[in-house]
Amino acid sequence: MKFSLLIPEITLFSGALLILMLDVFFNKKNEKFQFFAHFFALIICGIALAFAVKTFGSYETAFNDMINSRALISFIKCIVIALLTFIILISIRYIFTIEKYSSEYLALLMIATVGGLLMISANDLLLFYLGLELQALSLYLLASFNVKSAKSSEAGIKYFILGSLASGILLFGISMVYGFSGTTNLTLIKDLIEKTKPDEIPVGLIFGLIMVITAMLFKISSAPFHMWAPDVYQGAPSAVLAFFGTVVKFSTVMALLLLSYSANWQILSKIFLIVAMASIVVGSFGAIFQKNIKRLLAFSSIGHIGFVLLALCSMQKYSYISAILYMIIYSIISLGTFAFLTIIRSPQTHENDATDDKIFNINSLAGLAKTNPTLALSLSILMFSSAGIPPLAGFFSKFYIIKTAILTGLLPYAIIAVIFSAVSAFYYLRIVKIMYFDQPNAHIEIEDLGNSRLVIILCAIFNVAFIFSIDILYNSIANFIN
């Protein structure tokens, strides 16, 4: 058995256990220990990232073909671990806020990431399910981590109930696939579908695949399975929300992409198309009416998922390149945006409270350009990029998605996507307008945290400088797929 293929996962999981073990021997309220745990988690992420880089260029399988490793998977793993590193970096203030729960918080982040990495590496539906559940169980706890907040507890309970339903659907779908194909191995399922005439494929197998995909569509909060996202985004602490919007979103979407890529389930492409259009429409219109920044970002994420699914409809090589490129850019934009949310605090309590609607009201950003011009400029760049305004990175990500849709004969749907992309620009530009043209208010203070500020600025710089490296990244992804 080639355990070397799982060294990044083993490293992260071992690091999480070590942090929990050290927690037993130290005073949890000791700031020195909290800083040490934070620094130790960053070191573990660095080691895991180094091991993931070492697996580049290899094409291997292990554990009876349940796990596979190739350049594309290694590349995706590197991005996931890098995103986790940045999330831990911007979580420093939150770690000091939760005091005695800091070790558990860090451990849950790392364990949830391990679940995502297992999904990405899986070549078997059972291992895929185990990775998904390992991630999901950690996320249920993280969503309700703010025990003093009723909204946080509500978010955790809603996510748990609906997430459990989705997990049940996934497991039932896997059992249907196994019953009608005799295997849970993705490669064998792909071979079976390719060798069987379309009208001779068992209905039970198709039904099972539909259930598997449906459960995954719930996990990535695509419409009409998005009902949990706004409440969870609003109730979760800002640092946890940053993890949800980057590491979890990216790893789950990539797992769905690799799942469809490995099995080549052309029969399910119509589902992707329907859900893509629904997500783009719901995400665009839903965000317009939101006053809470977190709820706005939840609906925004639904719209972005719609664009990714539009690329996956064709299941061609260049469509996967476009989808991966889009998710990389979206994750970096989200990282910078959520990093900004972690430094907002109330001038009365000096806390970043997820339940304080005044703090996270869009109007609380009024006059930010006058009080903090650097952050206002950085956030404006991220908003412009999200809206798809050239020459920022977000424009190129949407351009390649639209181009892919047109090349695969989906011109009417590409036009719809462009129209609703213009609609979505309204709520992004409204944030910029509030920051630059409205009078400052006293609802928020900006805490000068070097880590978060650095991440925000770096994300903004990436979006501006992306135009100079677009060919390099696009061609690199193409080479990894080959």
TAVENDA-V980784 format. One record per backbone hydrogen bond with DSSP energy under -0.5 kcal/mol. CO is the residue of the C=O (numbers start at 1). NH is the residue of the N-H. E is the energy in kcal/mol with one decimal. If there is no record, write none. Layout:
# TAVENDA-V980784
co->{CO,CO}
nh->{NH,NH}
e->{E,E}
This chain:
# TAVENDA-V980784
co->{1,2,3,4,6,7,8,9,10,11,12,13,14,15,16,17,18,19,20,21,21,22,22,23,26,27,29,30,31,32,33,34,35,36,37,38,39,40,41,42,43,44,45,46,47,48,49,50,51,52,53,55,60,62,62,63,66,66,67,69,70,71,72,73,74,75,76,77,78,79,80,81,82,83,84,85,86,87,88,89,91,92,93,94,95,98,99,101,102,103,104,105,106,107,108,109,110,111,112,113,114,115,116,117,118,121,123,123,124,125,126,127,128,129,130,131,132,133,134,135,136,137,138,139,140,142,145,146,148,149,150,151,152,153,154,155,156,157,158,159,160,161,162,163,164,165,166,167,168,169,170,171,172,173,174,175,176,177,178,184,185,186,187,188,189,190,191,192,197,197,198,202,203,204,205,206,207,208,209,210,211,212,213,214,215,216,217,218,222,226,226,228,229,230,231,232,237,238,239,240,241,242,243,243,244,246,247,248,249,250,251,252,253,254,255,256,257,258,259,260,260,264,265,266,268,268,269,270,271,272,273,274,275,276,277,278,279,280,281,282,283,284,285,286,287,291,292,293,294,295,296,297,298,299,300,301,302,303,304,305,306,307,308,309,310,311,311,316,317,318,319,320,321,322,323,324,325,326,327,328,329,330,331,332,333,334,335,336,337,338,339,340,341,343,345,346,351,351,352,353,355,356,358,360,361,362,363,365,366,367,367,368,372,373,374,375,376,377,378,379,380,381,382,383,384,384,385,389,392,392,393,394,395,396,397,398,399,400,401,402,403,404,405,406,410,411,412,413,414,415,416,417,418,419,420,421,423,423,424,425,426,427,428,429,430,431,432,433,433,434,434,435,445,445,447,448,449,450,451,452,453,454,455,456,457,458,459,460,461,462,463,464,465,466,466,469,470,471,472,473,474,475,476,477,478,480}
nh->{3,5,6,7,10,11,12,13,14,15,16,17,18,19,20,21,22,23,24,24,25,25,26,26,28,30,31,34,35,36,37,38,39,40,41,42,43,44,45,46,47,48,49,50,51,52,53,54,55,55,56,58,69,66,67,66,123,124,62,60,74,75,76,77,78,79,80,81,82,83,84,85,86,87,88,89,90,91,91,92,95,96,97,98,99,101,102,105,106,107,108,109,110,111,112,113,114,115,116,117,118,119,120,121,122,68,186,187,128,129,130,131,132,133,134,135,136,137,138,139,140,141,142,143,144,145,147,149,150,153,154,155,156,157,158,159,160,161,162,163,164,165,166,167,168,169,170,171,172,173,174,175,176,177,178,179,180,181,182,125,189,190,191,192,193,194,195,196,200,201,201,206,207,208,209,210,211,212,213,214,215,216,217,218,219,220,222,221,225,229,230,232,233,234,235,236,241,242,243,244,245,246,246,248,249,250,251,252,253,254,255,256,257,258,259,260,261,262,263,264,265,266,268,269,271,272,273,274,275,276,277,278,279,280,281,282,283,284,285,286,287,288,289,289,290,362,296,297,298,299,300,301,302,303,304,305,306,307,308,309,310,311,312,313,313,314,315,320,321,322,323,324,325,326,327,328,329,330,331,332,333,334,335,336,337,338,339,340,341,342,343,343,344,447,445,350,346,353,354,356,357,360,361,293,364,365,366,368,441,370,371,372,376,377,378,379,380,381,382,383,384,385,386,387,388,389,388,392,395,396,397,398,399,400,401,402,403,404,405,406,407,408,410,409,414,415,416,417,418,419,420,421,422,423,424,425,426,427,428,429,430,431,432,433,434,435,436,437,438,367,438,369,345,447,449,450,453,454,455,456,457,458,459,460,461,462,463,464,465,466,393,467,468,469,470,473,474,475,476,477,478,479,480,481,482,72}
e->{-1.4,-1.4,-1.7,-1.1,-2.9,-2.8,-2.1,-2.5,-2.7,-2.3,-2.1,-2.1,-2.4,-2.2,-1.8,-2.3,-2.8,-1.5,-0.7,-0.9,-0.6,-1.0,-0.6,-0.6,-0.5,-2.0,-0.5,-2.0,-2.4,-2.2,-3.2,-2.1,-2.6,-3.1,-2.2,-1.6,-1.9,-2.4,-2.1,-2.0,-2.3,-2.6,-2.4,-2.0,-2.2,-2.1,-2.1,-1.5,-0.8,-0.7,-1.6,-1.5,-2.9,-1.1,-2.0,-1.0,-3.6,-0.6,-2.3,-1.8,-2.5,-2.5,-2.4,-2.5,-2.2,-1.7,-2.3,-2.6,-2.3,-2.5,-2.2,-2.2,-1.9,-2.2,-2.5,-1.9,-2.1,-0.6,-0.6,-0.8,-2.5,-1.6,-1.6,-2.2,-0.8,-1.5,-2.0,-2.3,-2.2,-2.5,-2.5,-2.0,-2.1,-2.7,-2.5,-1.7,-1.9,-2.0,-1.8,-2.5,-2.3,-1.9,-1.9,-1.9,-1.4,-2.2,-2.2,-0.5,-2.2,-2.2,-2.3,-2.5,-2.1,-2.5,-2.3,-2.0,-2.7,-2.8,-1.1,-2.1,-2.3,-1.2,-2.2,-2.6,-1.0,-1.5,-1.6,-1.8,-0.5,-1.8,-2.5,-2.4,-2.3,-2.3,-2.6,-2.4,-2.2,-2.7,-2.5,-2.3,-2.3,-1.7,-2.1,-2.4,-2.3,-2.2,-2.5,-2.5,-2.4,-2.4,-2.4,-2.1,-1.9,-2.4,-2.6,-2.3,-1.8,-1.6,-2.5,-2.7,-2.2,-2.4,-2.2,-2.3,-2.3,-2.4,-2.0,-0.9,-2.2,-0.7,-0.8,-1.9,-2.8,-2.4,-2.4,-2.3,-2.0,-2.0,-2.5,-2.5,-2.2,-1.8,-2.4,-1.6,-1.8,-1.5,-2.3,-1.8,-2.4,-1.7,-0.6,-2.3,-2.9,-2.1,-2.3,-2.2,-2.8,-2.0,-1.3,-2.4,-2.7,-0.8,-0.5,-2.1,-1.3,-2.7,-2.5,-2.3,-2.3,-2.4,-2.0,-2.2,-2.5,-2.8,-2.2,-2.4,-2.4,-2.8,-1.9,-1.9,-0.7,-1.9,-1.8,-1.7,-0.7,-1.4,-1.9,-2.3,-2.6,-2.5,-2.2,-2.2,-2.7,-2.3,-2.2,-2.8,-2.8,-1.9,-2.5,-2.7,-1.5,-0.9,-0.8,-0.6,-1.5,-2.9,-2.3,-2.4,-1.6,-2.1,-2.4,-2.2,-1.4,-1.8,-2.0,-2.2,-1.6,-1.3,-1.8,-2.5,-1.7,-1.4,-1.5,-0.8,-0.5,-0.8,-0.5,-1.7,-1.7,-2.1,-2.1,-2.5,-2.5,-2.4,-2.2,-2.2,-2.2,-2.9,-2.4,-1.8,-2.3,-2.7,-2.4,-2.0,-2.2,-3.1,-2.0,-1.5,-1.3,-1.3,-0.5,-1.3,-1.0,-2.9,-2.7,-2.4,-2.1,-1.0,-0.6,-1.5,-1.1,-1.5,-0.7,-3.7,-1.9,-1.8,-1.6,-1.9,-0.8,-1.4,-1.6,-3.2,-2.2,-2.4,-2.2,-2.9,-2.2,-2.2,-1.9,-2.3,-2.9,-2.3,-2.2,-1.9,-0.5,-2.2,-1.1,-1.6,-1.0,-1.1,-2.1,-1.8,-2.4,-2.2,-1.4,-2.7,-2.6,-2.3,-2.3,-2.3,-2.4,-1.4,-2.9,-1.6,-2.2,-2.3,-1.9,-2.3,-2.1,-2.3,-2.4,-1.6,-1.8,-1.6,-2.3,-1.1,-1.5,-0.5,-1.2,-2.7,-1.8,-1.0,-1.3,-2.6,-2.3,-2.0,-1.9,-2.7,-0.5,-1.7,-1.1,-2.1,-2.2,-0.7,-2.1,-0.7,-2.6,-2.4,-2.1,-2.5,-2.3,-2.6,-2.4,-2.0,-2.6,-2.4,-1.8,-1.5,-3.0,-1.3,-1.1,-0.6,-1.8,-1.8,-0.8,-2.2,-2.6,-2.6,-2.0,-2.4,-2.0,-2.3,-2.3,-2.2,-1.9,-0.8}
